[in-house]
Amino acid sequence: MRDFPSQNMFRVIPGDHWPSCYAVAELANRSLAAVGVALAELTNATNLSAQTLPITLDQRRAALWFRYSFRPQGWEMPNLWDPLAGDYRTEDGWIRLHTNLPHHRAAALNVLDCNPEPEAVRDAVAHQPGDALEQAIVAAGGVAAAMRSAAEWQAHPQGQAVASEPLIAWTNARPIHMRERPSATLERPLAGLRVLDLTRVLAGPVATRTLAAFGATVLRIDPPGWDEPGVLQDISLGKQMSSLDLRTDHGRDQFEALLAKADVLVHGFRPGALEGLGYDGPKLRKLAPNLIDVRLNAYGWSGPWAKRRGFDSLVQMSSGIAERGQRWAAGGQITPDTAAKPVPLPVQALDHATGYLMAAAVLNALTKANQGDPVGDARLSLARTAHALATLTEHHGDDSSPAVPLMGALDADYSNRIEQTSWGPGHRLLPPLKVGKTTMRWDPPATASGTAAPNWPG
């Protein structure tokens, strides 16, 4: 699969959408539909169904799942953002600092040489050019992105590199022989599939959460003591959350034993990072010759920024999305001295869409393997998804009525079932996708990192 599925391949139940100058609803529809199309093809390839299954997508639910899927009952969610994270005015524009992780926060403060307070950061940033500050923070091991227009990104070497990459790139094609999965059924077509999850916030976890929805056994491995406050409640759904220290011989031995029995590896390491741990392509294939490998990064797999750390909000700043949103929100009246802030997408759409495309890539690889075709490693990036978003326009089908802006989830959008998570009870959004009679369903509730043993069940 190289592009989004065409609109005639799935049926959309019309609904509200997030207000934006970008086709966010269409991105949600197309990326989730990619999962549905790939799953339907897999059910045919594995003889679970002899006919082409209809794919139905609920647009309102798809949009809501692009924000947050869980609502706590009787307790409060932790704050998603560090107090220093956000957009700051530079002497020539805007820059976004991402400081949620302690070492990223420390890198930014080291460059800015100021107190760890928003006001102090604001003053320190205000007198510096955006590009130079971005480069200094990145060089110090932090993450930041100066705001660029779409035209500036298209002229940038990294923007040009991303534009030349496919939406899903396949490399190192080889024969893969899949294990028999006798527990797989039309209702749970991925039952028995072992997915080793090495991902963090947010696209990769969305991918593995999606695979779990159709029956896959997902084992996520984090470093000891790892936490993602306000995030794990959303994306650990349906997974076994374990931890290993790959810096120790014992941890590496356990990891390699898990890898040897895995069917799928999903990870979000920057190019060269996994190799730096001693697990390059040849080593992975030696340990697990029939492994399906799907990976992502922030800024693409070629060009000068291929190894740059990044997150959805930063890619939006770099690629022109936030700048176009700024002009849209201001009615186009932007001048060099305007105080209008960058306006990102209303949800972290690059993360969610890329996550669903990663899940679709896994399903596509499974289909190829079952058909006896060579299977390659799949590579995706947030920046390439941003490039795809820029080409989309909202599709309203035969419904000519004006689209209704989505303001948030209502009680009716949630399941009545109470989910007992590691943090407390709550309710999960109703699933957005149906393939024939196959619906998305998660058996284990969301749990904290390190709550499961690093073993495959059975």
PyMOL commands that set and color helices and strands:
alter all, ss='L'
color gray80, all
select helices_A, chain A and resi 7-9+24-45+59-65+102-112+118-126+130-139+150-155+157-163+203-213+232-235+249-260+273-276+281-287+312-318+321-329+349-371+382-389+411-413
alter helices_A, ss='H'
color red, helices_A
select strands_A, chain A and resi 11-13+55-58+70-72+86-89+94-97+144-146+169-174+194-198+217-222+239-243+264-267+292-297+375-381+419-420+425-428+433-435+438-439
alter strands_A, ss='S'
color yellow, strands_A
deselect
rebuild
show_as cartoon
